[in-house]
Amino acid sequence: MNSPTLEAFSDSTLTSTPPHELRALSLFWLAEPDARLKAKGVTEMRQAYLDRQLSLDTHAVLTSPDQIPGRPARPELVAPLEVKRRAMNTVEGRASLIHALAHIEFNAINLALDAVWRFPDMPEAYYLDWLQVAQEEAYHFGLLADHLVTMGYQYGDFSAHNSLWELAEKTQEDVLARMALVPRTMEARGLDATPALRAKLAQAKDQAAAEILDIILRDEIGHVAIGNRWFGFLCEQRQLEPITCFAELAVKFRAPTLRAPFNVVARLAAGFTAEELQAMKIA
Protein backbone atom coordinates (compact mmCIF):
# COMPACT_ATOMS: atom_id res chain seq x y z
CA MET A 1 0.00 0.00 0.00
CA ASN A 2 1.09 3.57 -0.53
CA SER A 3 2.53 5.54 2.38
CA PRO A 4 -0.12 7.78 3.96
CA THR A 5 -0.19 11.47 4.30
CA LEU A 6 -0.45 12.69 7.89
CA GLU A 7 -3.09 15.31 7.17
CA ALA A 8 -5.95 13.18 8.47
CA PHE A 9 -4.15 12.64 11.76
CA SER A 10 -2.52 16.01 12.35
CA ASP A 11 -3.58 17.60 15.62
CA SER A 12 -1.69 19.93 17.92
CA THR A 13 -2.70 17.90 20.99
CA LEU A 14 -0.95 14.73 19.82
CA THR A 15 2.35 14.07 21.58
CA SER A 16 3.90 11.89 18.87
CA THR A 17 3.62 11.22 15.17
CA PRO A 18 0.87 8.69 14.43
CA PRO A 19 2.09 5.44 12.84
CA HIS A 20 1.40 4.57 9.19
CA GLU A 21 0.44 0.96 9.89
CA LEU A 22 -3.12 0.02 10.88
CA ARG A 23 -2.49 -2.11 13.96
CA ALA A 24 0.10 0.26 15.36
CA LEU A 25 -2.20 3.20 14.69
CA SER A 26 -5.06 1.38 16.45
CA LEU A 27 -2.82 1.10 19.50
CA PHE A 28 -1.99 4.79 19.17
CA TRP A 29 -5.67 5.75 19.31
CA LEU A 30 -6.37 3.22 22.06
CA ALA A 31 -3.83 5.08 24.21
CA GLU A 32 -5.38 8.50 23.43
CA PRO A 33 -7.13 9.80 26.60
CA ASP A 34 -9.34 12.45 24.97
CA ALA A 35 -12.67 10.79 24.17
CA ARG A 36 -13.67 13.14 21.37
CA LEU A 37 -10.23 13.08 19.78
CA LYS A 38 -10.14 9.28 19.99
CA ALA A 39 -13.52 9.02 18.24
CA LYS A 40 -12.43 11.45 15.52
CA GLY A 41 -9.11 9.68 15.02
CA VAL A 42 -10.76 6.27 14.71
CA THR A 43 -13.18 7.54 12.09
CA GLU A 44 -10.37 9.07 10.04
CA MET A 45 -8.21 5.96 10.48
CA ARG A 46 -10.80 3.71 8.91
CA GLN A 47 -11.22 6.03 5.95
CA ALA A 48 -7.46 6.24 5.52
CA TYR A 49 -7.21 2.44 5.43
CA LEU A 50 -10.06 2.16 2.93
CA ASP A 51 -8.28 4.80 0.82
CA ARG A 52 -5.12 2.61 0.96
CA GLN A 53 -3.18 5.23 2.88
CA LEU A 54 -2.23 2.76 5.63
CA SER A 55 -0.38 -0.55 5.48
CA LEU A 56 -1.33 -3.66 7.45
CA ASP A 57 1.18 -5.95 9.14
CA THR A 58 -0.76 -8.97 10.38
CA HIS A 59 2.33 -10.66 11.86
CA ALA A 60 3.89 -7.93 13.99
CA VAL A 61 3.87 -8.51 17.76
CA LEU A 62 3.28 -5.08 19.22
CA THR A 63 4.10 -3.81 22.70
CA SER A 64 1.58 -1.56 24.39
CA PRO A 65 2.36 1.49 26.52
CA ASP A 66 2.09 1.13 30.29
CA GLN A 67 -1.42 2.56 30.50
CA ILE A 68 -4.14 1.43 28.14
CA PRO A 69 -6.79 2.25 27.36
CA GLY A 70 -6.35 6.00 27.41
CA ARG A 71 -9.21 7.63 29.33
CA PRO A 72 -10.11 11.18 30.25
CA ALA A 73 -9.81 12.24 33.90
CA ARG A 74 -13.60 12.09 34.12
CA PRO A 75 -15.89 10.21 34.49
CA GLU A 76 -14.88 8.90 37.89
CA LEU A 77 -14.76 5.09 37.74
CA VAL A 78 -16.49 3.29 40.60
CA ALA A 79 -17.75 -0.22 41.32
CA PRO A 80 -20.94 -1.08 39.36
CA LEU A 81 -23.10 -1.01 42.51
CA GLU A 82 -21.79 2.46 43.36
CA VAL A 83 -23.09 4.03 40.13
CA LYS A 84 -26.02 6.16 41.27
CA ARG A 85 -29.46 5.40 39.85
CA ARG A 86 -31.58 8.47 39.12
CA ALA A 87 -35.29 8.79 38.40
CA MET A 88 -36.20 8.77 34.73
CA ASN A 89 -38.86 11.44 35.27
CA THR A 90 -36.14 14.09 35.66
CA VAL A 91 -33.76 15.55 33.11
CA GLU A 92 -30.86 14.56 35.35
CA GLY A 93 -32.12 11.00 35.50
CA ARG A 94 -32.43 10.70 31.73
CA ALA A 95 -29.05 12.37 31.27
CA SER A 96 -27.46 9.83 33.63
CA LEU A 97 -28.84 7.02 31.46
CA ILE A 98 -27.54 8.64 28.28
CA HIS A 99 -24.19 9.13 30.03
CA ALA A 100 -24.07 5.44 30.99
CA LEU A 101 -24.74 4.48 27.37
CA ALA A 102 -22.08 6.91 26.12
CA HIS A 103 -19.59 5.34 28.52
CA ILE A 104 -20.43 1.88 27.17
CA GLU A 105 -19.80 3.14 23.63
CA PHE A 106 -16.52 4.76 24.69
CA ASN A 107 -15.42 1.42 26.14
CA ALA A 108 -16.61 -0.30 22.97
CA ILE A 109 -14.31 1.91 20.87
CA ASN A 110 -11.42 0.79 23.05
CA LEU A 111 -12.45 -2.86 22.84
CA ALA A 112 -12.56 -2.79 19.05
CA LEU A 113 -9.19 -1.03 18.82
CA ASP A 114 -7.74 -3.59 21.22
CA ALA A 115 -9.03 -6.42 19.04
CA VAL A 116 -7.22 -4.89 16.05
CA TRP A 117 -3.77 -4.30 17.57
CA ARG A 118 -3.46 -7.08 20.12
CA PHE A 119 -3.95 -10.25 18.10
CA PRO A 120 -1.54 -11.01 15.24
CA ASP A 121 -1.80 -13.61 12.49
CA MET A 122 -5.49 -13.23 11.76
CA PRO A 123 -6.88 -12.79 8.22
CA GLU A 124 -7.10 -9.25 6.85
CA ALA A 125 -10.90 -9.50 6.99
CA TYR A 126 -10.68 -9.81 10.78
CA TYR A 127 -8.88 -6.47 11.09
CA LEU A 128 -11.27 -4.83 8.62
CA ASP A 129 -14.25 -6.08 10.62
CA TRP A 130 -12.99 -4.70 13.93
CA LEU A 131 -11.92 -1.46 12.29
CA GLN A 132 -15.53 -1.07 11.13
CA VAL A 133 -16.77 -1.82 14.65
CA ALA A 134 -14.43 0.80 16.11
CA GLN A 135 -15.65 3.45 13.67
CA GLU A 136 -19.32 2.66 14.33
CA GLU A 137 -18.81 2.71 18.10
CA ALA A 138 -17.14 6.11 17.69
CA TYR A 139 -20.21 7.27 15.79
CA HIS A 140 -22.49 6.01 18.56
CA PHE A 141 -20.40 7.73 21.20
CA GLY A 142 -20.61 11.01 19.31
CA LEU A 143 -24.39 10.78 18.98
CA LEU A 144 -24.85 10.16 22.70
CA ALA A 145 -22.25 12.71 23.84
CA ASP A 146 -23.83 15.35 21.59
CA HIS A 147 -27.29 14.52 22.94
CA LEU A 148 -25.97 14.92 26.49
CA VAL A 149 -24.91 18.46 25.59
CA THR A 150 -28.47 19.31 24.51
CA MET A 151 -29.57 18.21 28.01
CA GLY A 152 -27.06 20.49 29.72
CA TYR A 153 -24.44 17.86 30.55
CA GLN A 154 -21.11 16.57 29.27
CA TYR A 155 -19.54 13.14 29.09
CA GLY A 156 -17.76 12.83 32.42
CA ASP A 157 -20.41 14.58 34.52
CA PHE A 158 -21.61 11.31 36.11
CA SER A 159 -19.68 8.38 37.59
CA ALA A 160 -19.29 5.16 35.59
CA HIS A 161 -17.97 1.62 36.00
CA ASN A 162 -15.31 -0.33 34.15
CA SER A 163 -16.60 -3.92 34.05
CA LEU A 164 -16.65 -4.11 30.25
CA TRP A 165 -12.92 -3.42 29.99
CA GLU A 166 -12.13 -5.77 32.88
CA LEU A 167 -13.35 -8.73 30.81
CA ALA A 168 -11.15 -7.55 27.94
CA GLU A 169 -8.14 -7.67 30.29
CA LYS A 170 -9.00 -11.21 31.34
CA THR A 171 -9.06 -12.37 27.70
CA GLN A 172 -6.00 -10.51 26.43
CA GLU A 173 -3.90 -13.64 25.95
CA ASP A 174 -6.25 -15.48 23.57
CA VAL A 175 -8.26 -14.16 20.64
CA LEU A 176 -10.65 -17.12 20.93
CA ALA A 177 -11.56 -16.17 24.49
CA ARG A 178 -11.92 -12.53 23.47
CA MET A 179 -14.30 -13.34 20.60
CA ALA A 180 -16.29 -15.71 22.80
CA LEU A 181 -16.79 -13.48 25.78
CA VAL A 182 -16.77 -9.84 24.73
CA PRO A 183 -18.97 -9.61 21.60
CA ARG A 184 -20.93 -12.81 22.27
CA THR A 185 -21.54 -12.13 25.97
CA MET A 186 -21.16 -8.47 26.94
CA GLU A 187 -22.14 -6.86 23.65
CA ALA A 188 -24.90 -9.40 23.05
CA ARG A 189 -26.33 -8.33 26.40
CA GLY A 190 -26.79 -4.91 24.82
CA LEU A 191 -29.11 -6.49 22.24
CA ASP A 192 -31.28 -7.70 25.13
CA ALA A 193 -31.26 -4.45 27.09
CA THR A 194 -31.71 -1.85 24.35
CA PRO A 195 -35.44 -2.30 23.58
CA ALA A 196 -36.46 -1.68 27.20
CA LEU A 197 -34.17 1.36 27.46
CA ARG A 198 -35.58 2.73 24.22
CA ALA A 199 -39.12 2.31 25.56
CA LYS A 200 -38.23 4.24 28.72
CA LEU A 201 -36.79 7.13 26.74
CA ALA A 202 -39.73 7.21 24.35
CA GLN A 203 -42.13 7.18 27.30
CA ALA A 204 -40.23 10.15 28.71
CA LYS A 205 -40.78 11.85 25.32
CA ASP A 206 -37.08 11.91 24.46
CA GLN A 207 -37.62 10.88 20.86
CA ALA A 208 -34.12 11.94 19.80
CA ALA A 209 -32.55 9.56 22.30
CA ALA A 210 -34.93 6.77 21.29
CA GLU A 211 -33.87 7.18 17.66
CA ILE A 212 -30.20 7.03 18.64
CA LEU A 213 -30.87 3.70 20.33
CA ASP A 214 -32.50 2.46 17.11
CA ILE A 215 -29.23 3.18 15.29
CA ILE A 216 -27.18 1.53 18.02
CA LEU A 217 -29.30 -1.63 18.07
CA ARG A 218 -29.08 -1.92 14.26
CA ASP A 219 -25.30 -1.62 14.30
CA GLU A 220 -24.76 -3.77 17.39
CA ILE A 221 -26.48 -6.71 15.71
CA GLY A 222 -23.71 -6.46 13.12
CA HIS A 223 -21.02 -6.20 15.78
CA VAL A 224 -22.22 -9.32 17.59
CA ALA A 225 -22.40 -11.06 14.21
CA ILE A 226 -18.73 -10.20 13.67
CA GLY A 227 -17.89 -11.75 17.03
CA ASN A 228 -19.88 -14.85 16.15
CA ARG A 229 -18.18 -15.12 12.76
CA TRP A 230 -14.65 -15.00 14.18
CA PHE A 231 -15.50 -17.24 17.12
CA GLY A 232 -16.76 -19.81 14.61
CA PHE A 233 -13.66 -19.35 12.45
CA LEU A 234 -11.33 -19.92 15.40
CA CYS A 235 -13.28 -22.94 16.66
CA GLU A 236 -13.03 -24.52 13.22
CA GLN A 237 -9.34 -23.66 12.96
CA ARG A 238 -8.63 -25.25 16.36
CA GLN A 239 -11.07 -28.14 15.81
CA LEU A 240 -13.26 -27.19 18.76
CA GLU A 241 -17.00 -27.72 19.14
CA PRO A 242 -18.44 -24.18 19.51
CA ILE A 243 -21.18 -24.78 22.08
CA THR A 244 -18.93 -26.78 24.40
CA CYS A 245 -16.04 -24.37 23.88
CA PHE A 246 -18.16 -21.35 24.75
CA ALA A 247 -19.50 -22.97 27.92
CA GLU A 248 -15.99 -23.89 29.07
CA LEU A 249 -14.63 -20.39 28.40
CA ALA A 250 -17.55 -18.78 30.24
CA VAL A 251 -16.70 -20.83 33.33
CA LYS A 252 -12.93 -20.37 33.03
CA PHE A 253 -13.13 -16.58 32.74
CA ARG A 254 -16.12 -16.17 35.06
CA ALA A 255 -18.23 -14.46 32.44
CA PRO A 256 -21.30 -12.61 33.76
CA THR A 257 -24.40 -14.75 34.19
CA LEU A 258 -26.98 -14.18 31.46
CA ARG A 259 -30.29 -12.86 32.76
CA ALA A 260 -33.68 -12.36 31.09
CA PRO A 261 -35.21 -10.67 29.22
CA PHE A 262 -33.54 -11.84 26.03
CA ASN A 263 -33.91 -10.38 22.56
CA VAL A 264 -34.06 -13.71 20.74
CA VAL A 265 -34.89 -12.13 17.38
CA ALA A 266 -31.83 -9.86 17.52
CA ARG A 267 -29.58 -12.67 18.73
CA LEU A 268 -30.65 -14.88 15.84
CA ALA A 269 -30.09 -11.98 13.44
CA ALA A 270 -26.59 -11.62 14.92
CA GLY A 271 -25.70 -15.19 14.04
CA PHE A 272 -26.46 -17.21 17.15
CA THR A 273 -27.97 -20.57 16.24
CA ALA A 274 -31.11 -21.89 17.88
CA GLU A 275 -28.97 -24.68 19.36
CA GLU A 276 -26.61 -22.16 20.95
CA LEU A 277 -29.45 -20.18 22.47
CA GLN A 278 -30.97 -23.35 23.89
CA ALA A 279 -27.61 -24.30 25.42
CA MET A 280 -27.42 -20.83 27.00
CA LYS A 281 -30.97 -21.34 28.33
CA ILE A 282 -32.12 -18.34 26.27
CA ALA A 283 -34.55 -20.07 23.90
C-alpha positions in Angstrom: 0.0 0.0 0.0 1.1 3.6 -0.5 2.5 5.5 2.4 -0.1 7.8 4.0 -0.2 11.5 4.3 -0.4 12.7 7.9 -3.1 15.3 7.2 -5.9 13.2 8.5 -4.1 12.6 11.8 -2.5 16.0 12.4 -3.6 17.6 15.6 -1.7 19.9 17.9 -2.7 17.9 21.0 -0.9 14.7 19.8 2.3 14.1 21.6 3.9 11.9 18.9 3.6 11.2 15.2 0.9 8.7 14.4 2.1 5.4 12.8 1.4 4.6 9.2 0.4 1.0 9.9 -3.1 0.0 10.9 -2.5 -2.1 14.0 0.1 0.3 15.4 -2.2 3.2 14.7 -5.1 1.4 16.4 -2.8 1.1 19.5 -2.0 4.8 19.2 -5.7 5.7 19.3 -6.4 3.2 22.1 -3.8 5.1 24.2 -5.4 8.5 23.4 -7.1 9.8 26.6 -9.3 12.4 25.0 -12.7 10.8 24.2 -13.7 13.1 21.4 -10.2 13.1 19.8 -10.1 9.3 20.0 -13.5 9.0 18.2 -12.4 11.4 15.5 -9.1 9.7 15.0 -10.8 6.3 14.7 -13.2 7.5 12.1 -10.4 9.1 10.0 -8.2 6.0 10.5 -10.8 3.7 8.9 -11.2 6.0 6.0 -7.5 6.2 5.5 -7.2 2.4 5.4 -10.1 2.2 2.9 -8.3 4.8 0.8 -5.1 2.6 1.0 -3.2 5.2 2.9 -2.2 2.8 5.6 -0.4 -0.5 5.5 -1.3 -3.7 7.4 1.2 -5.9 9.1 -0.8 -9.0 10.4 2.3 -10.7 11.9 3.9 -7.9 14.0 3.9 -8.5 17.8 3.3 -5.1 19.2 4.1 -3.8 22.7 1.6 -1.6 24.4 2.4 1.5 26.5 2.1 1.1 30.3 -1.4 2.6 30.5 -4.1 1.4 28.1 -6.8 2.3 27.4 -6.4 6.0 27.4 -9.2 7.6 29.3 -10.1 11.2 30.3 -9.8 12.2 33.9 -13.6 12.1 34.1 -15.9 10.2 34.5 -14.9 8.9 37.9 -14.8 5.1 37.7 -16.5 3.3 40.6 -17.8 -0.2 41.3 -20.9 -1.1 39.4 -23.1 -1.0 42.5 -21.8 2.5 43.4 -23.1 4.0 40.1 -26.0 6.2 41.3 -29.5 5.4 39.9 -31.6 8.5 39.1 -35.3 8.8 38.4 -36.2 8.8 34.7 -38.9 11.4 35.3 -36.1 14.1 35.7 -33.8 15.6 33.1 -30.9 14.6 35.3 -32.1 11.0 35.5 -32.4 10.7 31.7 -29.1 12.4 31.3 -27.5 9.8 33.6 -28.8 7.0 31.5 -27.5 8.6 28.3 -24.2 9.1 30.0 -24.1 5.4 31.0 -24.7 4.5 27.4 -22.1 6.9 26.1 -19.6 5.3 28.5 -20.4 1.9 27.2 -19.8 3.1 23.6 -16.5 4.8 24.7 -15.4 1.4 26.1 -16.6 -0.3 23.0 -14.3 1.9 20.9 -11.4 0.8 23.0 -12.5 -2.9 22.8 -12.6 -2.8 19.0 -9.2 -1.0 18.8 -7.7 -3.6 21.2 -9.0 -6.4 19.0 -7.2 -4.9 16.1 -3.8 -4.3 17.6 -3.5 -7.1 20.1 -4.0 -10.2 18.1 -1.5 -11.0 15.2 -1.8 -13.6 12.5 -5.5 -13.2 11.8 -6.9 -12.8 8.2 -7.1 -9.3 6.8 -10.9 -9.5 7.0 -10.7 -9.8 10.8 -8.9 -6.5 11.1 -11.3 -4.8 8.6 -14.3 -6.1 10.6 -13.0 -4.7 13.9 -11.9 -1.5 12.3 -15.5 -1.1 11.1 -16.8 -1.8 14.6 -14.4 0.8 16.1 -15.7 3.4 13.7 -19.3 2.7 14.3 -18.8 2.7 18.1 -17.1 6.1 17.7 -20.2 7.3 15.8 -22.5 6.0 18.6 -20.4 7.7 21.2 -20.6 11.0 19.3 -24.4 10.8 19.0 -24.8 10.2 22.7 -22.3 12.7 23.8 -23.8 15.3 21.6 -27.3 14.5 22.9 -26.0 14.9 26.5 -24.9 18.5 25.6 -28.5 19.3 24.5 -29.6 18.2 28.0 -27.1 20.5 29.7 -24.4 17.9 30.6 -21.1 16.6 29.3 -19.5 13.1 29.1 -17.8 12.8 32.4 -20.4 14.6 34.5 -21.6 11.3 36.1 -19.7 8.4 37.6 -19.3 5.2 35.6 -18.0 1.6 36.0 -15.3 -0.3 34.1 -16.6 -3.9 34.1 -16.6 -4.1 30.3 -12.9 -3.4 30.0 -12.1 -5.8 32.9 -13.3 -8.7 30.8 -11.1 -7.6 27.9 -8.1 -7.7 30.3 -9.0 -11.2 31.3 -9.1 -12.4 27.7 -6.0 -10.5 26.4 -3.9 -13.6 25.9 -6.3 -15.5 23.6 -8.3 -14.2 20.6 -10.6 -17.1 20.9 -11.6 -16.2 24.5 -11.9 -12.5 23.5 -14.3 -13.3 20.6 -16.3 -15.7 22.8 -16.8 -13.5 25.8 -16.8 -9.8 24.7 -19.0 -9.6 21.6 -20.9 -12.8 22.3 -21.5 -12.1 26.0 -21.2 -8.5 26.9 -22.1 -6.9 23.6 -24.9 -9.4 23.1 -26.3 -8.3 26.4 -26.8 -4.9 24.8 -29.1 -6.5 22.2 -31.3 -7.7 25.1 -31.3 -4.4 27.1 -31.7 -1.9 24.4 -35.4 -2.3 23.6 -36.5 -1.7 27.2 -34.2 1.4 27.5 -35.6 2.7 24.2 -39.1 2.3 25.6 -38.2 4.2 28.7 -36.8 7.1 26.7 -39.7 7.2 24.4 -42.1 7.2 27.3 -40.2 10.2 28.7 -40.8 11.9 25.3 -37.1 11.9 24.5 -37.6 10.9 20.9 -34.1 11.9 19.8 -32.5 9.6 22.3 -34.9 6.8 21.3 -33.9 7.2 17.7 -30.2 7.0 18.6 -30.9 3.7 20.3 -32.5 2.5 17.1 -29.2 3.2 15.3 -27.2 1.5 18.0 -29.3 -1.6 18.1 -29.1 -1.9 14.3 -25.3 -1.6 14.3 -24.8 -3.8 17.4 -26.5 -6.7 15.7 -23.7 -6.5 13.1 -21.0 -6.2 15.8 -22.2 -9.3 17.6 -22.4 -11.1 14.2 -18.7 -10.2 13.7 -17.9 -11.8 17.0 -19.9 -14.8 16.2 -18.2 -15.1 12.8 -14.6 -15.0 14.2 -15.5 -17.2 17.1 -16.8 -19.8 14.6 -13.7 -19.4 12.5 -11.3 -19.9 15.4 -13.3 -22.9 16.7 -13.0 -24.5 13.2 -9.3 -23.7 13.0 -8.6 -25.3 16.4 -11.1 -28.1 15.8 -13.3 -27.2 18.8 -17.0 -27.7 19.1 -18.4 -24.2 19.5 -21.2 -24.8 22.1 -18.9 -26.8 24.4 -16.0 -24.4 23.9 -18.2 -21.4 24.8 -19.5 -23.0 27.9 -16.0 -23.9 29.1 -14.6 -20.4 28.4 -17.6 -18.8 30.2 -16.7 -20.8 33.3 -12.9 -20.4 33.0 -13.1 -16.6 32.7 -16.1 -16.2 35.1 -18.2 -14.5 32.4 -21.3 -12.6 33.8 -24.4 -14.8 34.2 -27.0 -14.2 31.5 -30.3 -12.9 32.8 -33.7 -12.4 31.1 -35.2 -10.7 29.2 -33.5 -11.8 26.0 -33.9 -10.4 22.6 -34.1 -13.7 20.7 -34.9 -12.1 17.4 -31.8 -9.9 17.5 -29.6 -12.7 18.7 -30.6 -14.9 15.8 -30.1 -12.0 13.4 -26.6 -11.6 14.9 -25.7 -15.2 14.0 -26.5 -17.2 17.1 -28.0 -20.6 16.2 -31.1 -21.9 17.9 -29.0 -24.7 19.4 -26.6 -22.2 20.9 -29.4 -20.2 22.5 -31.0 -23.3 23.9 -27.6 -24.3 25.4 -27.4 -20.8 27.0 -31.0 -21.3 28.3 -32.1 -18.3 26.3 -34.6 -20.1 23.9 
